[in-house]
Amino acid sequence: MRTLVASLALAAIGSPVMADKATPQKLTLERVFASPALAGAAPRALKLSPDGTVLTSLRPRADDRERYDLWAVDTRTGVARMLVDSAEIGSGAELSEAEKMQRERARIGGTRGIVAYDWAPDGKSLLVPLDGDLFIATLDGKVRRLTATKSTELDATVSPRGGFVSFVRDQNLFVTELATGAERRLTRDGGGTLSWGLAEFVAQEEIGRTKGAWWSPDDKRLAVARVDESKVAIVSRAAIGAEGTKVYDQRYPRAGAANATVDLYVTNSDGSGQVKVDLGTNADIYLARVNWSPDGKTLYVQRESRDQKTLDLLKVEPTTGASSVVFSEHSKTWLNLHDDFRALKDGSILWSSERDGFSHLYRWQTGRWTQLTSGPWMVKNVVGVDEARGLVYFTGNRETPIDQNLYSVPLAGGQVVLLTQTGWWNAAVMSRDASKIIVTRSNPSQPDQTYLADAVGRHLSWVEENRVESSHPYAPYFAEHVPTVFGTLRAANGSVLHYKLLKPDLAQGQRAPVFVQVYGGPGAGRQVTDAWGGALQQYLVQRGWIVFSIDGRGTPDRGVAFEGQIYRAMSSVEVDDQLTGVNWLKEQDFVDPAKIAVYGWSYGGYMTLRLLERAPGVFAAGVSGAPVTRWELYDTHYTERYMGNPMTEAAAYLRSDALPHADAITDPLLLVHGMADDNVVFENSTALMAKLQESAHPFETMVYPGQTHRVAGPGISAHLWKTILAFLDRQVVNKEQK
């Protein structure tokens, strides 16, 4: 039963207010992708000032949904104002290739303006990177330039006490003293295949580590990664654009091949006293995480084995680099990395682990483990820790796998308290002192809302209520909005599978075609969540499509046993579970069983191919976007985590790859790929094209010059979906059945 405090907090928020009566309008593809965004105001990168009095965020411009400016809201008065206008101070200079690729890996490729910022510890100013240079913005609206160079400054960070800004320029680490503006170059040999202070490709793309330099709490030292990519194979990536082709020799670590060599050093803030951290005798490891203790006397390093079955927490003496193992995690399949490590002031460590089959919080102290949460549900991530009150705040899915909520639990163990309203997908950010919470939530009928809460979850004020009312961009279309229906089915082994379905208003006896949207892979990309699904799915429903998704075995947030069934067996149980969903659809009296299409992107594109290969004739057509066709072409950390090393697991790769089985495809296929994709490289699709041509199987294709893994942008998104829907009209909706 919920506590009284939590119940009062939920009651204070209430339900969303639906649209005022307005003349109903039908969605168009052009409007779905136009500005302002139909989801309304959607701030990102929300942060609270150190004292909690100012909330900052990046907000898209009303006339350009891809350009972001820095905004500030006074949490006491609710008054909002633009703090930095990106168009006013930006140069419009073309981004460097390194920054473009960083944005791709952060899934913000195509965005413009301000995409990141950092509060100074005194709460009086903010560091703002823009168009390759660095700026300092103060709360009075003034902005001063910190750098003005032809080179791009990457990964800029304000030191914990506010004395310095560190950044990477030309693959070397620099530090600027804010009081004097004096700039120091801390490393000298960066260049070519060697870089300092940057996260390597797999760290950014797969490991979830975007940094390569870490300040100690007292501003005296930095831990810095040294990355040597000389042994990583070169992939000549042709970024084919409308006005020509640029060829990039990209260091891309394919499965089974060499990774970058990553070393860790500790240096004083003036560049002196550099020592190498002892990461062990085996250089073929992953530098997973780096953290400092609160007093700055100890550096903690997470070292992951190449097979990702062992994770060691190392304790490092920063003046000598000497290390020792604090504890280790082990798995028979793979370990999922997390950001839940917290070194507490009393010397204990907050940690999360899947050792009991589900992700839960633990406290380690002098060799003794105390489990703080338990049960058949998952802790997602730690949001904040209040050591004075003895509480840890975290998100998780205790109530249902399709929701995400915010909870608290005592650091000494005890009752888990729900702090947000169920029936929503909630995310949260806390102030440094854990006194205030910024909650962002949505559900299938309400786009993102953001509110300020206190430490027990009580709603204090709206940051962005974003109600779908008369002035909201989506209001003219809300009368046609179709609710999302959730349900469950059983897999062949009895596992519970969650699905969602959106259905047009059908006459008695009328049957409709089905658009099955699939991802199906591990680690990310869940389709069935109690969150805003966007206007595109509503547009499909207005065109007469039933939209359906099911999250099969192998998808995350359901525990080790559920996710681990794809170990060395990709496209096995997750394909079976998609077919379980399709078989259920065909039994429904509102479904036209001969007109079921499947669509997916990335892993979903791969799943589309495998579904067509494994079950010819089941689908009327398939649309595969940016698919992996041979896992040997994909990167080490992701692929080997689930499939092992292709040198020793060749049979598993042969079973799972889409390319060797392509001649089994007999149904209509549309293949789509960006021609400058550096993630799932274009070779995946060209290899499939050649194989289909060799087997004389006709297919359709659309490739996008200059587009990366994210094929999107003004005009591009509408063109993509017009292409997809024209294909589905020909092959599914209007095709006469034999």
C-alpha positions in Angstrom: 0.0 0.0 0.0 1.3 3.5 -0.8 2.2 5.9 1.9 0.0 8.9 2.6 2.7 11.2 1.4 2.9 9.5 -2.0 -0.9 9.4 -2.4 -1.1 13.1 -1.7 1.6 13.8 -4.2 -0.2 12.0 -6.9 -3.6 13.6 -6.1 -2.0 17.0 -6.4 -1.1 16.4 -10.0 -4.3 14.8 -11.3 -5.1 13.8 -14.8 -4.2 15.6 -18.0 -6.7 18.2 -19.4 -7.8 17.2 -22.9 -8.2 19.5 -25.8 -10.8 22.2 -25.9 -13.4 21.8 -28.6 -11.9 22.8 -32.0 -12.6 22.1 -35.6 -11.2 18.6 -36.1 -8.5 18.3 -38.7 -6.8 15.4 -40.3 -3.1 14.9 -40.0 -0.8 15.1 -43.0 2.8 13.8 -43.2 4.0 17.4 -43.9 2.4 18.5 -40.6 3.6 15.5 -38.6 7.2 16.6 -39.3 6.8 20.4 -39.5 7.5 23.0 -36.9 6.4 23.5 -34.2 6.4 19.9 -33.1 3.0 18.4 -32.6 4.2 17.1 -29.2 4.3 20.7 -28.0 7.0 22.2 -25.9 9.5 19.4 -25.2 12.5 20.7 -23.2 15.5 18.4 -23.0 18.8 18.4 -21.0 17.0 19.6 -17.9 19.2 20.6 -15.0 18.8 22.3 -11.7 21.2 25.0 -10.5 23.3 23.9 -7.5 20.9 25.7 -5.1 17.8 24.5 -6.9 16.4 28.0 -7.7 16.9 27.9 -11.4 15.9 25.1 -13.9 17.6 25.2 -17.2 16.8 23.3 -20.3 17.2 23.3 -24.1 14.1 24.2 -26.0 13.4 24.0 -29.7 12.4 27.1 -31.6 8.8 27.4 -32.6 9.8 28.0 -36.2 12.6 25.4 -36.3 12.1 22.2 -34.3 15.7 21.2 -34.9 17.4 24.3 -33.4 17.7 24.6 -29.6 18.2 27.5 -27.3 19.1 27.6 -23.6 16.2 28.6 -21.4 16.0 29.3 -17.6 13.0 29.0 -15.3 12.9 30.5 -11.8 11.6 27.6 -9.7 10.2 30.1 -7.1 8.2 32.2 -9.5 7.8 30.0 -12.5 9.0 32.8 -14.8 10.7 31.5 -17.9 13.1 33.3 -20.2 15.5 32.6 -23.0 19.0 32.7 -21.5 21.1 32.1 -24.7 19.8 32.6 -28.2 21.8 30.2 -30.4 21.0 32.2 -33.5 22.3 35.4 -32.0 25.7 34.2 -30.8 26.3 31.3 -33.1 28.5 31.5 -36.2 26.7 28.9 -38.2 30.1 27.2 -38.9 29.9 23.7 -40.2 30.5 21.1 -37.5 33.6 19.0 -37.5 33.3 15.4 -38.5 34.2 14.4 -34.9 31.3 16.5 -33.4 28.9 15.2 -36.0 29.6 11.7 -35.1 29.4 12.4 -31.4 25.9 13.8 -32.0 25.0 10.7 -34.0 26.0 8.5 -31.1 24.1 10.6 -28.7 21.0 10.3 -31.0 20.8 14.0 -31.6 22.2 14.0 -35.1 20.6 16.7 -37.2 20.0 19.1 -34.3 21.4 22.6 -34.4 22.1 25.4 -32.0 22.9 24.5 -28.4 23.0 20.8 -27.7 24.8 20.7 -24.4 25.8 22.9 -21.5 27.2 22.7 -18.0 26.4 24.6 -14.8 29.3 26.2 -12.9 29.4 25.0 -9.3 28.7 28.4 -7.9 25.4 28.6 -9.8 26.2 32.0 -11.3 27.2 31.0 -14.8 26.9 28.2 -17.4 29.4 26.8 -19.9 27.8 26.7 -23.4 29.5 25.0 -26.4 28.2 26.3 -29.7 29.4 25.9 -33.3 32.8 24.5 -32.2 33.6 27.2 -29.7 32.9 27.7 -25.9 31.0 30.5 -24.2 30.2 31.5 -20.6 26.6 32.7 -20.0 25.6 34.4 -16.8 22.1 34.6 -15.4 21.8 38.3 -16.3 21.7 37.2 -20.0 25.3 38.2 -20.8 27.5 35.9 -22.8 31.3 36.0 -23.2 33.4 34.0 -25.6 35.9 31.6 -24.0 37.5 30.2 -27.2 37.8 31.4 -30.8 39.7 28.9 -32.8 39.4 27.2 -36.2 39.5 23.8 -34.4 36.5 22.4 -32.5 36.6 22.2 -28.7 34.9 18.9 -27.7 33.6 17.6 -24.4 34.0 20.8 -22.4 33.5 20.5 -18.6 33.5 22.9 -15.7 35.7 21.6 -12.9 33.8 20.8 -9.6 34.9 23.9 -7.7 34.6 26.1 -10.8 38.2 27.0 -11.2 38.7 25.6 -14.7 37.2 24.4 -17.9 38.7 21.4 -19.6 38.2 20.4 -23.2 39.7 18.5 -26.1 41.1 20.3 -29.1 42.9 18.5 -31.9 42.9 15.3 -29.9 44.7 16.8 -26.9 43.4 17.8 -23.5 43.4 21.5 -22.6 42.5 23.4 -19.4 41.5 27.0 -19.2 41.6 28.9 -15.8 38.4 30.8 -15.6 39.7 33.6 -13.4 42.5 34.6 -15.7 41.6 33.0 -19.1 45.0 31.3 -19.2 45.0 28.2 -21.3 47.2 25.2 -20.7 47.8 22.2 -23.0 48.1 19.1 -20.8 49.0 16.6 -23.4 51.2 16.8 -26.5 51.2 13.7 -28.6 47.5 13.6 -29.6 46.9 13.3 -33.3 46.4 10.6 -36.0 45.2 7.5 -34.3 46.0 8.8 -30.8 43.7 11.0 -28.7 43.5 12.2 -25.1 40.3 12.9 -23.2 37.8 11.5 -25.7 35.6 8.4 -25.5 36.3 5.9 -28.3 33.6 4.7 -30.7 32.3 1.8 -28.8 32.4 3.7 -25.5 30.1 6.3 -27.0 27.9 4.0 -29.1 27.5 1.0 -26.9 29.1 1.3 -23.4 27.2 4.5 -22.4 30.4 6.3 -21.6 30.6 9.7 -23.3 33.5 11.2 -21.4 37.2 10.7 -21.5 38.3 13.1 -18.7 37.2 13.3 -15.1 38.0 16.1 -12.6 38.7 15.3 -8.9 36.3 17.1 -6.5 39.0 19.5 -5.3 40.0 20.6 -8.9 43.5 19.4 -8.3 43.6 16.4 -10.6 42.1 14.9 -13.7 41.8 11.3 -14.7 42.2 11.2 -18.5 41.8 8.4 -21.1 44.5 7.8 -23.7 43.0 6.1 -26.7 45.2 4.4 -29.4 43.2 3.2 -32.4 46.2 2.1 -34.5 45.2 -1.5 -34.3 41.6 -0.9 -35.2 40.7 -1.8 -38.7 39.9 0.9 -41.2 36.5 1.0 -42.9 36.5 3.4 -45.8 33.1 5.0 -45.4 31.8 6.9 -48.4 29.6 9.7 -47.1 27.7 10.0 -50.4 25.9 13.4 -50.6 23.8 15.2 -53.2 26.8 17.4 -54.2 29.5 14.8 -54.1 31.2 12.1 -52.1 33.6 12.4 -49.2 35.5 9.3 -48.2 36.3 8.8 -44.5 38.8 6.2 -43.3 36.9 5.4 -40.1 38.4 3.2 -37.4 35.6 0.8 -36.9 36.1 -2.2 -34.5 34.1 -5.0 -36.1 33.1 -8.1 -34.2 36.1 -10.4 -33.5 38.6 -7.8 -34.5 40.9 -5.5 -32.5 39.5 -2.8 -30.3 41.2 0.5 -29.5 43.8 0.3 -26.7 42.5 2.5 -23.8 44.8 3.5 -21.0 44.0 5.7 -18.0 46.3 8.4 -16.5 46.0 10.8 -13.6 47.5 14.2 -14.0 47.6 17.5 -11.9 45.5 20.3 -13.3 48.7 22.0 -14.5 49.8 18.9 -16.5 52.5 17.8 -14.0 52.7 14.6 -12.0 51.3 12.4 -14.7 51.0 8.7 -13.6 49.5 5.7 -15.4 46.7 3.8 -13.7 47.3 0.0 -13.4 44.4 -1.5 -15.2 45.9 -5.0 -15.2 48.1 -7.1 -17.5 45.4 -7.8 -20.0 45.1 -4.7 -22.4 42.1 -6.2 -24.2 39.5 -4.8 -21.8 36.9 -2.1 -21.8 37.2 1.0 -19.6 33.6 1.1 -18.5 33.3 3.9 -15.9 35.5 6.3 -13.9 34.5 8.0 -10.7 36.1 9.9 -7.8 35.4 9.5 -4.1 33.8 12.5 -2.5 37.1 13.5 -0.8 39.1 13.1 -4.0 41.6 10.7 -2.4 40.4 7.6 -4.3 39.7 7.0 -8.0 37.2 4.2 -8.8 37.4 2.4 -12.2 35.1 -0.1 -13.6 37.0 -2.6 -15.8 35.0 -4.9 -18.1 36.4 -8.1 -19.7 36.3 -8.4 -23.5 33.6 -11.1 -23.2 31.6 -8.9 -20.9 31.0 -11.6 -18.4 33.2 -10.0 -15.7 33.1 -6.5 -14.3 35.7 -5.4 -11.7 35.5 -2.4 -9.5 39.1 -1.1 -9.0 40.2 1.2 -6.2 43.1 3.4 -7.5 45.6 5.5 -5.5 45.8 8.6 -7.7 49.3 9.7 -6.8 50.8 6.3 -7.8 48.2 4.7 -10.1 48.3 1.5 -8.0 45.0 -0.4 -8.1 43.3 -3.2 -6.3 40.0 -5.0 -6.9 37.2 -4.0 -4.5 34.7 -6.5 -5.8 33.6 -8.2 -9.1 30.4 -9.1 -10.9 30.1 -12.2 -13.0 27.6 -13.5 -15.5 27.2 -16.7 -17.5 25.8 -14.6 -20.4 26.6 -10.9 -20.2 26.6 -8.0 -17.7 24.5 -4.9 -18.4 26.5 -1.8 -17.5 24.9 0.9 -15.4 25.5 4.4 -13.9 24.3 3.6 -10.4 27.7 3.7 -8.7 27.9 6.2 -5.9 30.9 6.5 -3.5 29.3 7.7 -0.2 31.0 9.9 2.4 31.1 7.1 5.0 33.2 4.9 2.6 30.4 2.7 1.6 29.3 2.2 -2.1 25.9 2.3 -3.6 25.7 -0.2 -6.5 23.1 -2.0 -8.7 23.4 -5.6 -9.7 21.4 -8.3 -11.5 22.9 -11.1 -9.3 19.4 -12.2 -8.2 18.0 -12.2 -11.7 16.7 -8.6 -11.6 18.4 -5.2 -11.4 18.4 -4.1 -7.8 20.2 -1.7 -5.5 22.8 -2.8 -3.0 25.1 -1.1 -0.5 28.6 -2.4 -0.1 30.6 -1.6 3.1 33.8 -3.3 4.2 33.0 -6.5 2.3 29.4 -6.7 3.4 26.5 -6.5 1.0 23.0 -5.1 2.0 20.3 -5.5 -0.6 18.0 -2.4 -0.7 15.4 -3.5 -3.2 14.1 -6.9 -4.3 11.4 -8.6 -6.3 10.5 -9.5 -9.9 11.0 -6.0 -11.3 13.9 -3.8 -12.4 15.6 -0.8 -11.0 16.4 1.4 -14.0 18.7 4.1 -12.7 19.7 6.1 -9.6 18.5 9.7 -9.8 19.9 11.1 -6.5 21.2 10.3 -3.0 20.4 12.2 0.2 23.0 11.0 2.6 21.9 13.3 5.4 18.4 11.8 5.3 19.6 8.4 4.4 17.6 8.0 1.1 18.3 7.0 -2.4 16.0 7.9 -5.3 15.7 5.8 -8.4 13.4 4.9 -11.3 12.1 1.5 -11.9 9.1 -0.6 -13.0 7.7 -2.2 -9.8 4.1 -1.7 -10.7 4.2 -2.9 -14.4 6.9 -3.4 -17.0 5.2 -0.9 -19.3 5.4 2.0 -16.8 8.4 3.7 -15.3 8.1 5.5 -11.9 10.2 7.3 -9.4 10.8 5.7 -6.0 12.8 6.2 -2.8 14.3 3.7 -0.4 16.4 4.1 2.8 20.1 3.6 2.4 19.9 1.3 5.4 17.2 -0.8 3.7 13.5 -0.6 4.3 10.2 0.3 2.5 10.3 1.3 -1.2 8.1 4.4 -1.6 6.4 5.3 -4.9 6.8 9.0 -5.7 5.1 9.4 -9.1 1.7 8.6 -10.6 1.2 5.2 -12.2 -0.2 5.0 -15.8 2.7 7.2 -17.0 6.3 6.9 -18.2 8.2 9.0 -15.7 11.8 10.2 -15.8 13.5 12.4 -13.2 16.4 14.8 -12.5 17.3 15.8 -8.9 19.1 18.8 -7.5 22.6 18.3 -6.1 21.3 18.4 -2.5 18.3 16.1 -3.4 15.8 18.6 -2.2 14.0 19.1 -5.5 13.0 16.8 -8.3 12.2 17.6 -11.9 9.8 15.0 -13.3 9.1 14.5 -17.0 6.2 12.2 -17.8 4.0 11.2 -20.7 1.3 8.7 -21.6 -0.2 7.6 -24.9 -2.7 10.5 -24.8 -0.5 13.2 -23.3 2.9 14.4 -24.7 5.7 15.2 -22.3 4.8 17.2 -19.2 7.5 18.5 -16.8 6.9 19.5 -13.2 8.8 20.5 -10.1 8.4 18.3 -7.0 9.9 18.3 -3.5 11.8 15.4 -2.1 8.7 13.4 -1.2 7.2 13.8 -4.7 4.7 16.5 -4.0 3.9 18.6 -7.0 5.1 22.2 -6.5 4.7 23.8 -9.9 4.5 23.1 -13.6 7.7 23.7 -15.6 5.9 22.8 -18.8 2.3 21.6 -18.4 2.0 21.1 -22.2 -1.8 20.5 -21.9 -3.4 19.5 -25.2 -5.7 22.5 -25.3 -6.7 25.1 -27.8 -3.3 26.7 -28.2 -1.4 23.4 -28.3 -0.1 22.4 -31.8 -1.8 19.0 -31.5 -5.2 20.4 -30.4 -6.7 20.6 -33.9 -6.0 16.9 -34.3 -6.9 15.6 -30.9 -10.5 14.8 -31.7 -9.2 12.1 -34.1 -6.7 10.8 -31.5 -7.1 7.0 -31.0 -6.4 5.5 -27.6 -3.7 2.9 -27.2 -4.8 -0.5 -26.0 -2.4 -2.6 -24.0 -2.5 -6.4 -23.5 -0.5 -9.5 -22.9 0.1 -12.8 -24.7 2.0 -15.9 -23.8 5.2 -17.0 -25.5 5.8 -20.6 -26.3 7.6 -21.1 -23.0 4.9 -19.3 -21.0 6.7 -15.9 -20.7 4.3 -12.9 -20.6 4.6 -10.7 -23.6 3.2 -7.2 -23.6 1.7 -5.7 -26.7 0.0 -2.4 -27.8 -2.6 -1.8 -30.4 -4.1 1.3 -32.1 -7.2 0.7 -34.1 -9.2 2.9 -36.4 -13.0 3.2 -36.0 -14.3 0.3 -38.1 -17.8 -0.6 -39.2 -19.3 -3.8 -38.1 -17.6 -6.6 -39.9 -14.9 -4.4 -41.5 -11.4 -5.6 -41.5 -8.3 -3.4 -41.7 -4.6 -3.9 -42.7 -2.0 -4.1 -39.9 1.2 -2.1 -39.6 3.5 -4.2 -37.3 6.2 -1.9 -35.9 9.1 -4.0 -34.6 12.4 -3.5 -32.9 12.7 -6.6 -30.8 16.4 -6.3 -29.8 18.2 -6.2 -26.5 19.4 -3.1 -24.7 17.1 -0.5 -26.1 14.2 0.2 -28.5 11.3 -1.1 -26.5 8.0 -0.4 -28.4 5.4 -1.2 -25.7 5.6 1.5 -23.0 3.0 3.7 -21.3 4.5 6.7 -23.0 3.6 9.2 -25.8 3.9 7.4 -29.1 4.0 10.4 -31.4 1.7 11.7 -34.1 3.0 9.4 -36.9 1.3 6.4 -35.5 -1.9 8.4 -35.2 -1.5 9.4 -38.9 -1.2 5.7 -39.9 -4.4 5.0 -38.0 -6.2 7.8 -39.8 -5.1 6.2 -43.1 -6.9 3.1 -42.0 -4.0 1.0 -40.5 -4.1 -0.9 -37.3 -0.7 -0.3 -35.6 0.6 -3.1 -33.5 3.8 -3.8 -31.5 4.9 -6.6 -29.2 8.0 -6.7 -27.0 9.4 -10.3 -27.2 12.0 -12.2 -25.2 15.4 -10.5 -25.4 14.0 -7.0 -24.8 15.3 -5.2 -21.7 13.8 -4.3 -18.3 12.3 -7.7 -17.7 15.1 -9.5 -15.9 18.0 -11.8 -16.8 16.0 -14.9 -17.7 13.7 -13.0 -20.1 16.5 -11.0 -21.8 19.1 -13.7 -21.8 17.2 -16.1 -24.1 18.8 -14.5 -27.1 22.3 -15.3 -25.9 24.2 -16.5 -29.0 20.8 -16.9 -30.7 19.7 -13.6 -32.1 16.6 -13.8 -34.3 15.4 -17.0 -32.5 12.9 -16.4 -29.7 12.4 -12.8 -30.6 11.2 -13.8 -34.1 9.0 -16.5 -32.5 7.4 -14.0 -30.3 6.7 -11.6 -33.1 5.0 -14.4 -34.9 3.0 -15.2 -31.8 1.7 -11.6 -32.0 0.9 -12.0 -35.7 -0.9 -15.3 -35.2 -3.1 -13.6 -32.5 -3.8 -10.7 -34.9 -5.0 -13.1 -37.6 -7.6 -14.4 -35.1 -9.2 -11.0 -34.5 -12.3 -10.2 -36.5 -11.2 -6.6 -37.2 -7.9 -7.7 -38.9 -7.5 -8.5 -42.6 -5.1 -11.5 -42.2 -3.9 -11.2 -45.8 -2.7 -7.6 -45.3 -0.2 -7.6 -42.4 3.0 -5.6 -43.1 6.1 -5.4 -40.9 8.4 -2.3 -40.5 11.5 -1.8 -38.5 14.7 0.3 -38.3 18.2 -0.7 -37.2 17.7 -3.9 -35.1 14.1 -3.6 -36.3 15.3 -3.6 -39.9 17.2 -6.7 -39.2 14.2 -8.3 -37.5 12.1 -7.4 -40.6 14.5 -9.4 -42.8 14.6 -12.3 -40.4 10.8 -12.4 -40.2 10.5 -12.5 -44.0 13.1 -15.2 -44.1 11.7 -17.4 -41.3 8.0 -17.0 -42.2 7.6 -16.5 -46.0 4.0 -15.8 -46.9 3.0 -14.6 -43.4 3.5 -10.9 -44.2 2.1 -9.1 -47.2 5.3 -7.0 -47.3 8.2 -5.8 -45.2 10.1 -2.4 -44.8 13.6 -2.8 -43.6 15.5 0.4 -42.6 19.3 0.5 -42.0 19.5 -3.2 -41.1 22.4 -5.2 -39.9 22.6 -8.0 -42.4 25.8 -9.7 -41.1 26.7 -9.3 -37.5 30.4 -9.7 -38.4 30.0 -6.2 -39.9 28.8 -4.6 -36.6 30.9 -3.4 -33.7 32.6 -5.5 -31.1 31.0 -4.4 -27.8 27.4 -4.8 -28.9 27.7 -7.9 -31.1 30.1 -9.9 -28.9 27.9 -9.2 -25.8 25.1 -11.2 -27.2 26.8 -13.4 -29.9 30.3 -14.1 -28.6 33.4 -13.9 -30.8 32.7 -14.8 -34.5 36.1 -16.6 -34.6 34.9 -19.1 -32.0 31.1 -18.9 -32.5 30.9 -19.1 -36.3 27.8 -21.4 -36.2 25.8 -19.0 -34.1 26.6 -16.1 -36.4 25.6 -18.2 -39.5 22.3 -19.0 -37.8 21.6 -15.4 -36.9 22.9 -13.4 -39.8 20.3 -12.2 -42.3 22.5 -12.3 -45.4 23.1 -16.1 -45.7 19.3 -16.7 -45.6 18.3 -13.8 -47.9 17.3 -16.2 -50.7 14.4 -17.3 -48.5 12.7 -13.9 -48.9 9.8 -14.2 -51.3 7.5 -11.4 -50.0 7.7 -7.8 -51.3 10.6 -5.9 -49.6 11.5 -2.2 -49.4 15.1 -1.6 -48.3 16.1 1.9 -47.0 19.5 3.1 -45.8 21.3 6.4 -45.3 24.4 6.5 -47.5 26.6 8.2 -44.8 25.7 5.8 -42.0 28.7 5.3 -39.6 26.8 3.0 -37.2 25.2 0.3 -39.4 27.5 0.9 -42.3 26.0 1.1 -45.8 27.8 -2.1 -46.7 25.2 -4.0 -44.8 22.6 -3.0 -47.4 24.7 -3.2 -50.5 25.7 -6.8 -49.5 22.0 -7.7 -49.2 21.2 -6.0 -52.5 23.8 -8.1 -54.2 22.5 -11.3 -52.6 18.9 -10.6 -53.6 20.0 -9.8 -57.1 22.0 -13.0 -57.4 18.9 -14.9 -56.3 16.8 -13.0 -58.9 14.4 -11.7 -56.2 12.9 -8.4 -57.0 12.9 -5.7 -54.3 12.5 -2.0 -54.0 15.1 0.3 -52.4 15.5 4.0 -51.4 18.8 5.3 -50.3 19.4 8.8 -48.9 22.6 10.7 -49.9 24.3 12.5 -46.9 22.0 10.8 -44.3 23.4 8.8 -41.5 21.7 6.2 -39.3 19.1 8.8 -38.5 17.4 9.5 -41.9 15.4 12.6 -40.9 15.2 16.3 -41.3 13.2 19.0 -43.1 11.6 17.4 -46.1 13.6 14.1 -45.7 11.2 12.7 -43.0 8.2 13.3 -45.1 9.8 11.9 -48.2 10.8 8.7 -46.3 7.3 8.1 -45.1 5.7 8.9 -48.4 8.0 6.3 -49.9 7.1 3.7 -47.3 3.4 4.3 -47.5 3.4 4.4 -51.3 5.1 1.0 -51.2 2.6 -0.4 -48.7 -0.3 1.0 -50.7 0.9 -0.9 -53.8 1.9 -4.1 -52.1 -0.6 -4.4 -49.3 -3.6 -2.1 -49.2 -4.5 -2.0 -52.9 -3.0 -5.3 -54.0 -5.5 -7.9 -55.2 -5.1 -11.1 -53.3 -4.7 -14.3 -55.2 
